């Protein structure tokens, strides 16, 4: 039984004994640093059950707990807060339980499954910085939910059709001269992105020609020959024209190879993939079903709508008057299809930027109105944009930072800083490059994930690789330091485990270890990797304070040495588990 459950049971018993009253729940908080104690009971909410002076109630509860519970060695009451001091024996026993449990903080997988969607790029350009935040958030939330006992399906929908795809196809056809990833030396997604940019350049040039010939700006945009040709190509694709479909398959194939390389570099994965070319016709039959149920209504022009004004939203178009689908139609159909494909899933998490907040409010409401029980468990993991300080890095187009460039830049920055610190004597070049990648990725992921998803981020690559402060490399370095301690301890003949008296620094580390399951469950409930990132930072701070103030190898007794090594080992394991939830490697040496 954890500490809060143990205390709750005894406080409830105290209420029955002292006041003949039933107390349904007890509120706890960390004891403020200026007061003595290890955990604080908040008395004020209890006044709803028993009227009286909160200080007097706190004094009575403290005396009861001190008498009845050996773990409680003392107490003090400050206004309506009961601060409890706990015994060394309690903390040592708690630590032994944590150390003995290899999966401490992580739950075994249960029956309930959830689908987590992330990335979902277009196949006309490479992944960029905005995708990186999306991918890292989605992947981390999936790993956190697994740790909290959920079965998780990681998925994405690849936007592989539409006019934007035809633009890069047409530009390659007109200007590419047969160029391929092999002949050009470019990654496939970068090659296709090059022709998307080329289309835009040629399209704008044609617009200028038309404007010079007397057309208005809007006329020029609509009548530029290149756009008309791209629209014709889309119609050919939709009609199944063999030459167009073959070109589409070839160029999308190049992009997928490029995406796979980027995902591998980011160390993320997916369980299932959906393609818009297969899903864009989904949803129409669901609209017919909704019409028969009265969820939707038809307007005079034949278009179909959902009236959400009672929910404080607008009327929403779900089918055009000519019977063609809109994005909402596809999203309705795709959601329903996913549950058919993964029938044990009882909910979905959509990792999509906050510019789509309204879209997902509408989607979730419509699915609820259609009567799907799992629609109660839909969540939009909404996140803010990522900005870069001016001049830090430049992309190929000068406007978007490519994911591949950023990953490479992070490893380079990590290498520069690590070399300056002189911490890599004796490493081979291959070992150094592997470590730079671990540090660079750790810096990138931690910097992005430590921020609440809803907040916008100003990403500074160099600051993220700092070996001091709330950064990924600082946490990785602490883990590596612990491994060095364990390697030294492995050469020694340590005493058997035995109870020891504890310093305040050791107690502080154990308290942080106890918080790990709470952090995992809260992060899962709130879909927030930031809670794990900030937890592991707090653990590392507590451990470093212990390391700097308490001598490990100059301990007063063999038992004390053994305990401090074991404490270090358990902290290391917890750091490694927490970092894994963020997709960050824990290097053995730095």
LINQUIQUI-V708672 format. One line per field, one symbol per residue. phi: phi as a letter, one per 20 degrees, with the letter a starting at -180 (. if undefined). psi: psi as a letter, one per 30 degrees, with the letter a starting at -180 (. if undefined). A space follows every 50 residues. Layout:
# LINQUIQUI-V708672
phi = ???
psi = ???
This chain:
# LINQUIQUI-V708672
phi = .fgffffggffffffffeclcedfbcddbfffffdfqdbdeeegffffec frfffffffffffffffecgfedabbddldceedddfgfffffffgffff dgdgndeffeefdceddbmleeedaffcgffgfgfffffffffffffeoe ecdebbdeedbofffffffffffecflmfcgffemeggfffffgefffgf ffffffffffffeoffffffffdggfffffffffffffengffffffgff ffffffffggffffffmcbcecccdffedfefofffffffffenfdbeeg enfdcdedffenddfcfcbffeneedgfgfffffgffffffcfefcrbdd ebgffdgfgfgfgfffffffneffffdecefebefdddggnfbcefencc efgffffffffffffffffffmedfneffffffffgffffffffffgfef eggfefddedgfffefecnecfgfffffffffffffffffedeefffbfc fdefffffffgfgffffffffffffelcggffgfffffffffffffgfdc feedffbgfffffffffffffgffgffffffemdfdffcb
psi = kleeeeeeeeeeeeeeeeghlkjelkkllkkkfflklfkkkjeeffffek kakeeeeeeeeeeeeeefjffjflllkjcgkjkkklleeeeeeeeeeeef jegkfkklkafklkkjkldilkhgllkaeeeeeeeeeeeeeeeeeefggk kkjkllkkiglleeefeeeeeeeeffhgkleeffgkkeeeeeeefeeeee eeeeeeeeeeefgglleeeeeffkeeeeeeeeeeeeeffgkeeeeeeeee eeeeeeeeeeeeeeefhlllekkkkfffffflfefeeeeeeffgellkle gflklkjgefggaakkkfklfggllleeeeeeeeeeeeeeeiffkhlkkj jklffgeeeeeeeeeeeeefgjefffhkkjiklllklkkkfelklefgek jkeeeeeeeeeeeeeeeeeefhghkfkleeeeeeeeeeeeeeeeeeeeff kkefkkkjkjeeefgkglaileeeeeeeeeeeeeeeeefffljlllklkl kkleeeeeeeeeeffeeeeeeeeeeghjfeeeefeeeeeeeeeeeeeffj kefhlfleeeeeeeeeeeeeeeeeeeeeeefggkljkfk.
